[in-house]
Amino acid sequence: QVQLVESGGGLVQAGGSLRLSCAASGRTFSNYAVGWFRQAPGKEREFVAAIKWREDNRVYADFAKDRFTISRDNAKNTAYLQMNTLKPEDTAVYFCAAGALYVARHLAQYQFWGQGTQVTVSS
């Protein structure tokens, strides 16, 4: 079984920073891309960032490209999402996803999902 566990969410002030972690079981990160998505109440889950595990290939949503950084640690089988200059509109549950054959922006491309971690940005 592939399991993904997110952590690092919390309450921060606008302009602050937060780093999310995604601990994965199995060899998911070695064979597939891993991505971060987020979902606010009443909204669809949207793409944030993704990275190919075998090579340092990264893609970002427009809102994330200048503020967020996705990274990974192969030895720890863990992916990270560093979020800087957070805004109230960043408030959402953030999900780690894995199992995409390629770096993809569409959630349907990912096979495995974590439970999510809540990020709340106050104004």
N, C-alpha and C positions, 0 to 999 in steps of 0.2 A: 504494500500500500504506500502511496505517496501522501505525505502529510505536510502541510504548510502552516506555520504558526507565526502570526505577526505580533509585534510588540513595539513599544515606544510611543504610542499615542498618548494624548493628554490635552490639557488646556494650556494655551499659550496666548500671549498678547499679540495683536497685530504688529508685524515687523519682526517678530521673534523667529526662532529656528527650532526644528525638531528633526530627529533622525529615527526613522522607522527601520525595523529589522524583520527579516523573513527567514526563519529557520526551516530548512527543508530536509525531508528524509529521502532515502534512495539516491539515485544518480540523476535526478531530474535536471539539475543545473549543468551537468556535464553533457547532456544529450539534447537539450532543448533551450529555448529562450525563456526568460522569466520576466514578468511584467508587474507593474503596479497599476491598479485601477482605484477609482473612488466613487462613492455613491452618497449623495445628499438625500435627505428625506423628500420623497415625492419626485425624485429625478432618476433618470436612467444611469446605470453604472457607466462611467466614462474612463477612457484611457488616460494614463498619466505618463508612464515611461516604460521602456523595456530594454533588455540587454541580452545579447547572445552569449551563452556561457563559454563556448569554445574560442571565441574571438571577442575582442573588445569593440563590438558594434552596438551602438546605443541610439535609441530614438526617443523623442519627447513630444508630448502634446505642446501646442503653441503656448498655453498658459504656464507650462512648466519649464520650458527650455532655458530661460534665463534665471530661474530661481531654484530649481530642483536638480539634484544629481543622483543618478542611479549607479550603484556599484555592486560588486560581489566579492566574496572571499571563498575560493574553491575549497580550501582546506577545511573551512568551517561549514561548508555547504549552506551559506547564508548570503542573502541579498539585502541591500540597504537602499533606503531612499532618504537622502538628505534634503530637507526642505528649509529654505531660507526666505526671508522677507515674506512671511506668511500673511495672508489677508483673510478677512472674515469669510469671503467666498470660497476659501479653501476648506471650510468646515465640512466634514464628511466622514464616512467610514472608509478607511483605506484598506484595500485588499491586495494581497500578493497572489499572483497567478503564475502557473507554470504549465509546461507540456506543449507549448507552441513549437511547431517545427521551424518557424522563422520568427524573426522579430516582427511582431504584428501589433496593430492598433485596435483590432477587433476582438472583443471578448470571446466570441465564438471560436477563436483559434486556440484558446487555452483550455486544457483539460482538467486542471487541478486548481482548487481555490482554497485559501485560508478562511478563517472565520472573520477576519477583519479587525481593525483597531480604530477606535474613535479618535479623531482629531478635531478639536474645537478651538477656533481662533476668535478671541474676543476683540471688540473695538473700543 
